[in-house]
Amino acid sequence: QVKVVESGGGTVQPGGSLRLSCVASGSMFSINSMGWYRQAPGMQRELVAVASNGGSTNYADSAKGRFTISRDNAKNTVYLQMNSLKPEDTAVYYCNVLITLYYDGSVNRYWGQGTQVTVSS
């Protein structure tokens, strides 16, 4: 069984900061990558940042210079530090984990339930 849970969302003023956390729990799997997506009302879900096992990171243009993704591999945890937040960052943020299951070697994408981030004055 694999479970992905996000936390750390909330409401902040423009220019403020938040740190999101995501934990992938369970057993008999290995993680290929961990990342963050977001979806604003009426909008498509979009990539924010992804971190591979090899340390490579990829950011959306809107996140570069403001957001930082990091991982604690021992805890199967990924973080997203968000600074200089803007109203347009308001969205539900979803943790995404690409996992290989030991049982059959299949690769599956798992999503968290989402955590709300609201940037408003």
N, C-alpha and C positions, 0 to 999 in steps of 0.2 A: 504494500500500500504506500502511496505517495500523497503527501499533503503539503500544500504551499499556502503560507499565511503571511499577509502583509500587515504592517502597523506603522504608526508615526504620522499619519495624516492629521490635518486640522485646518484651522483658519488663521491666516496671518495677514498683516498689512503689506502693501507693496514695498519691496525692498527687504522684506524679512527673509527668514531662513527656516527650513524644515529638513529633518533627516528621516527618511523612510527606511524601514527594515523589512526583510523578507527571509523567512526560514523554510527550507524544504526538509521535511521530516519523513521518516520511514526507513526501510531497509531494502537491501538487495537491488540497489541501483547505483549508477554513477552519473555525475552531472557533467554535461558537455559545456553548457553555458548558462549564465543567469543574466537576466536583464529586466528592464522596466519599460512598460508601455503606458500610454495614457489615452483617455477618451473623454472629450468634452461633449456637452449636450449637443445633439444634432450633428456631431462630427464623427469621422472615422477614427478608429483606434490607430495610433501612430507610435512608432518606436521613439523612445527617449534615449536609452543607453543600454548597451550590452557589454558584458565582460566574459571572455572565454577563459578556459582553464589555463591556457598558456600565458595569460596576462594581457592579451590584446583587448582593447576597448574601442567601442564605436559609439559616437554621439550624434544625435540629431543636430542640425545646424542651430536650431533654436536653443539647444541646451549647452552648446560649447561655450566655455568660459564662465559658466554659471553653475553647472551641475557637475558632480563628481561621483562616479560609480566605483565601488570597492567591494571586495569579497573577503570573508573569513571562511576559507575552505574547510577548516577543521569543524566548523559549526554549520556548514551548508547554508551560509547566510550571505546575503548581498545587501548592500546599503546604497542609498542614493542621497547624497548631500546636495541640497538645493539652496542656493544663495541668490540674492538679488531677484527675488520672485516678482513676477509681473501678473497682472490680472489675467492675461491670456494663458498663464500656466494653470489656471483653474480647470480641474478635470478629476476624474477617477483614475488613480494610478494603479496599474496591475503589474504584479510580479510575474515574470515568465521564466520557466526553467526547462531547459532541454535535457532530457534524461534518457539514458540507456538502461533498460531493465535487464537484470542478469538472467531472468527466467527464460527469455527467448531472444535476447539481444536486440529487441526492437527499440527504436528511438521514438520517444513521445514528448509532446509539448504539454506542460502542465501550467495552469494559470491559478493565481490566487483569486480571492474573492473581491479584491479591490479595496483601496483606501482613498477617501475623499480629501482632496487638497483644494482649498478655497483661498484665493488671494483677493482681498477686498479692503477698501478703506472704510 
